[in-house]
Amino acid sequence: MIDYGATRAVTLVAGSSGTGKTSFCLRYLVNDRRLAWRALWDADGQLSARLGLPAAGTAEDLAASIEDGWTIFDPNVLFPGRHAEAFAWFCAWVWQTAATIPGPKVLLVDEVWRYCSNVSIPQSLAECIQTGRVRHLSCMFATQRPNRLNEAITNEVTECVSFRLQGTNALARVQELGVPPGEVAGLAPGQWVSVGCQTGKRSSGRLWGSVSGSRTD
C-alpha cells in the first residue's frame, strides 16, 4: 500500500459563502469513480445531510464505513465539545487507515483553520498533507477564509480552485498561490478558476446546481 514515488495532491477550494465551493468538493467526490475511499470531517452535519449518507459517530461506525468507500465523521459522539482533539484524532485515524486501503483516497475538511493555530497544525494533519502521497491519500480543503490557513498547509497546496472571494487578505492569499485576484473578485456565483501551483496550468468553469440529498446527484 506504500508508494514512495507517488505525487503529492493537496487542493485548496476557496470562495465566499454561497458561491459553490462546497458543492464543487462534494461533486468531485461523487463523480471521481477512481476513488477507493473518501474521508470527510463533518462537525456540523452539513456534509452528511447534503450527501444523504449517515455519519459515523462511533468506532464501530467508522470501521463499517470503510467498506462503503465513504466515511463521514461526526465528532460529537466520541468527543462532545472537544472538536480540536477530535480533529487531531480523526486525521491520525485517516492516516493509519489509508495504509490498509488500495487505490486513491481523499480527506476533505471544511474550514480547517478552526483546528489549527497561527504557528502550528496538528501533527496528524501534517502527516496527511506532507506524506499522504505515499499512501495515495490526497487532501482537499474548502474555506471562505484562505488567509486564515496556516502556511504549513498553503505551502503544500498543489492546486488552488477559487470561486468569488471578497476581502483584501483573502484575495492576497490566493494571489500567492497563482490565482489573479482581480479575476476572482468578479466571478459570478458558481464560476471558478483553477491554477496548478507547481505547473501554472489554468482552467475555469461553472458549477450548475448543487449536491444534496444523494451521493449520485
C-alpha positions as CSV (number, residue, x, y, z in Angstrom):
1,M,0.0,0.0,0.0
2,I,3.1,2.3,0.2
3,D,4.2,4.1,-2.9
4,Y,7.2,6.4,-2.3
5,G,7.1,7.6,-5.9
6,A,3.5,9.0,-5.7
7,T,2.9,12.6,-6.4
8,R,1.5,14.9,-3.6
9,A,-2.0,16.3,-4.2
10,V,-3.4,19.0,-1.9
11,T,-6.3,21.0,-3.3
12,L,-7.5,24.3,-1.8
13,V,-11.0,25.3,-2.7
14,A,-11.7,28.9,-1.7
15,G,-14.8,31.1,-2.0
16,S,-17.3,33.3,-0.2
17,S,-20.4,31.7,1.3
18,G,-22.9,30.6,-1.3
19,T,-20.6,30.7,-4.3
20,G,-20.4,26.9,-4.8
21,K,-17.1,25.8,-3.1
22,T,-18.7,23.0,-1.0
23,S,-20.8,21.7,-3.9
24,F,-17.7,21.6,-6.0
25,C,-15.9,19.5,-3.4
26,L,-18.8,17.1,-3.0
27,R,-19.4,16.8,-6.7
28,Y,-15.7,15.9,-7.2
29,L,-16.0,13.2,-4.5
30,V,-19.2,11.8,-6.0
31,N,-18.0,11.8,-9.7
32,D,-14.5,10.6,-9.4
33,R,-15.1,6.8,-9.6
34,R,-11.4,6.1,-9.2
35,L,-11.6,7.0,-5.6
36,A,-11.4,3.9,-3.3
37,W,-12.2,5.9,-0.1
38,R,-13.4,9.3,0.9
39,A,-12.9,10.6,4.5
40,L,-14.9,13.7,5.4
41,W,-14.8,15.7,8.6
42,D,-18.4,16.8,9.4
43,A,-18.6,18.5,12.7
44,D,-21.9,20.3,11.9
45,G,-23.6,17.5,10.0
46,Q,-23.9,19.5,6.8
47,L,-22.0,17.1,4.5
48,S,-23.9,14.1,5.7
49,A,-27.2,15.8,5.1
50,R,-26.2,17.0,1.6
51,L,-24.9,13.6,0.5
52,G,-27.8,11.7,2.1
53,L,-25.4,9.4,3.9
54,P,-25.2,8.5,7.6
55,A,-22.4,10.0,9.6
56,A,-20.1,7.7,11.6
57,G,-20.1,8.6,15.3
58,T,-18.6,5.6,17.0
59,A,-15.6,3.4,16.4
60,E,-17.9,0.7,15.1
61,D,-19.5,3.1,12.7
62,L,-16.1,4.2,11.4
63,A,-14.9,0.6,10.8
64,A,-18.1,-0.2,9.0
65,S,-18.0,2.9,6.8
66,I,-14.7,2.0,5.2
67,E,-16.2,-0.8,3.1
68,D,-18.7,1.6,1.7
69,G,-16.0,3.9,0.5
70,W,-17.5,6.9,2.4
71,T,-16.5,7.8,6.0
72,I,-18.3,11.0,7.2
73,F,-17.1,11.6,10.8
74,D,-19.4,13.3,13.3
75,P,-17.1,14.0,16.3
76,N,-19.9,15.0,18.7
77,V,-20.5,11.4,19.9
78,L,-16.9,10.4,20.8
79,F,-15.6,13.9,21.5
80,P,-18.5,16.1,22.8
81,G,-17.4,19.7,23.0
82,R,-13.8,18.8,22.1
83,H,-13.6,19.3,18.3
84,A,-9.9,20.2,18.2
85,E,-9.0,17.0,20.0
86,A,-11.4,15.1,17.8
87,F,-9.9,16.5,14.6
88,A,-6.4,15.5,15.5
89,W,-7.6,12.0,16.4
90,F,-9.6,11.7,13.1
91,C,-6.6,12.8,11.0
92,A,-4.4,10.2,12.7
93,W,-7.1,7.5,12.1
94,V,-7.4,8.5,8.4
95,W,-3.6,8.3,8.1
96,Q,-3.4,4.9,9.6
97,T,-6.5,3.6,7.7
98,A,-5.2,4.9,4.4
99,A,-2.3,2.4,4.5
100,T,-4.8,-0.5,4.6
101,I,-6.8,0.5,1.5
102,P,-5.5,0.1,-2.0
103,G,-6.2,2.9,-4.6
104,P,-6.6,6.6,-4.4
105,K,-8.2,8.2,-1.3
106,V,-9.0,11.7,-0.2
107,L,-9.5,13.6,3.0
108,L,-11.9,16.6,2.9
109,V,-12.0,19.2,5.6
110,D,-14.1,22.4,5.6
111,E,-12.6,25.5,7.3
112,V,-9.6,23.6,8.6
113,W,-8.1,26.7,10.1
114,R,-10.6,26.3,13.0
115,Y,-8.5,23.4,14.2
116,C,-5.0,24.9,13.8
117,S,-3.2,27.9,15.3
118,N,-1.2,30.6,13.7
119,V,2.1,28.8,14.5
120,S,1.2,25.1,14.2
121,I,-1.1,22.4,12.9
122,P,-1.9,19.0,14.4
123,Q,0.9,16.6,13.7
124,S,-1.5,14.0,12.4
125,L,-2.8,16.6,9.8
126,A,0.7,17.4,8.8
127,E,1.3,13.7,8.1
128,C,-1.8,13.5,5.9
129,I,-0.7,16.6,4.0
130,Q,3.0,16.1,3.7
131,T,3.4,12.4,3.2
132,G,-0.1,11.2,2.5
133,R,1.0,10.7,-1.1
134,V,2.9,7.6,-0.2
135,R,-0.4,6.0,0.8
136,H,-2.2,7.5,-2.2
137,L,-4.0,9.9,0.2
138,S,-4.8,13.4,-1.2
139,C,-6.2,16.3,0.8
140,M,-8.9,18.8,-0.1
141,F,-9.6,21.9,2.0
142,A,-12.6,24.2,1.5
143,T,-12.7,27.6,3.1
144,Q,-14.2,31.1,3.0
145,R,-11.0,32.5,4.6
146,P,-7.9,31.3,2.8
147,N,-5.9,34.0,4.7
148,R,-6.6,32.2,7.9
149,L,-4.8,29.0,6.8
150,N,-1.5,28.1,8.4
151,E,1.4,28.3,6.0
152,A,2.2,24.7,6.8
153,I,-1.0,24.0,4.8
154,T,-0.7,26.6,2.0
155,N,2.9,25.8,1.3
156,E,1.9,22.2,0.3
157,V,-1.1,23.2,-1.9
158,T,-0.7,21.8,-5.4
159,E,-3.9,23.2,-6.9
160,C,-6.0,26.2,-5.9
161,V,-9.6,26.4,-7.1
162,S,-11.2,29.7,-6.4
163,F,-14.8,30.9,-6.5
164,R,-15.6,34.5,-5.9
165,L,-13.8,36.0,-3.0
166,Q,-14.0,39.4,-1.3
167,G,-11.6,41.0,1.1
168,T,-8.0,42.2,0.7
169,N,-6.4,39.4,2.8
170,A,-8.3,36.6,1.2
171,L,-7.5,37.8,-2.3
172,A,-3.9,38.3,-1.4
173,R,-3.6,34.7,-0.2
174,V,-5.0,33.1,-3.4
175,Q,-2.8,35.5,-5.4
176,E,0.2,34.0,-3.6
177,L,-0.9,30.6,-5.0
178,G,-1.1,32.0,-8.5
179,V,-4.8,33.0,-8.8
180,P,-5.4,36.5,-10.2
181,P,-7.3,38.4,-7.5
182,G,-9.0,40.8,-10.0
183,E,-10.4,37.8,-11.9
184,V,-11.6,36.1,-8.7
185,A,-13.3,39.1,-7.3
186,G,-15.5,39.5,-10.4
187,L,-16.7,35.8,-10.7
188,A,-20.4,35.1,-10.8
189,P,-21.9,32.6,-8.3
190,G,-20.9,29.1,-9.4
191,Q,-17.9,30.2,-11.5
192,W,-14.4,29.1,-10.6
193,V,-10.9,29.4,-11.8
194,S,-8.2,26.8,-11.0
195,V,-4.4,27.2,-11.1
196,G,-1.8,24.4,-10.7
197,C,0.6,25.9,-8.1
198,Q,3.6,24.0,-9.4
199,T,2.7,23.8,-13.1
200,G,0.9,27.1,-13.6
201,K,-1.8,25.3,-15.6
202,R,-5.1,27.2,-15.6
203,S,-8.6,26.1,-16.1
204,S,-12.1,27.5,-15.4
205,G,-15.7,26.5,-15.4
206,R,-19.1,26.9,-13.9
207,L,-20.9,24.7,-11.4
208,W,-24.6,24.2,-12.1
209,G,-26.9,23.1,-9.3
210,S,-25.6,21.6,-6.1
211,V,-25.1,18.2,-4.4
212,S,-27.8,17.4,-2.0
213,G,-30.0,14.5,-0.9
214,S,-28.0,11.8,-2.7
215,R,-24.4,10.9,-3.5
216,T,-25.4,10.2,-7.1
217,D,-26.7,13.7,-7.9
